[in-house]
């Protein structure tokens, strides 16, 4: 699957977002190594801390269905129907990615206005990540 297709699926996932408080809707499309795609959206909560980001929604959906190997994720966000600026994954989402994704190869695609995409490796967005290797003494 190419970057544009994955970005389109992230944009589509925005349509399911539940964001009555911030108004910012975010969608994600996660590509597994088996070729399946899991979409996720942000789901807000009035208490804020139980809010779940689109990226984690997609990852948790995939893991709950037995997938544990991922290639890439596209993330698109904005307020209303338009894509506005850049919506990179938050720190919590990056840490969840570090649990399941190879930091050297996992691609994070940030969808921006006018069908422009920025692409990063996880290692670039989360250097010195805390991982399972840190737990082995």
Buried (B, 14 or more C-beta within 10 A) or exposed (E): BEBEEBBBBBBBBBEBBEBEEEEBBBBBBBBBEEEEBBBBBBBBEEEEEEBBBBBBBBBBBBBEEEBEEBBBBBBBBBEEEEBEEBBBBEEEBBBBBBEBBBBEEBBBBBBBEEEEBEEBBBBEBBEEBEEEEEEEE
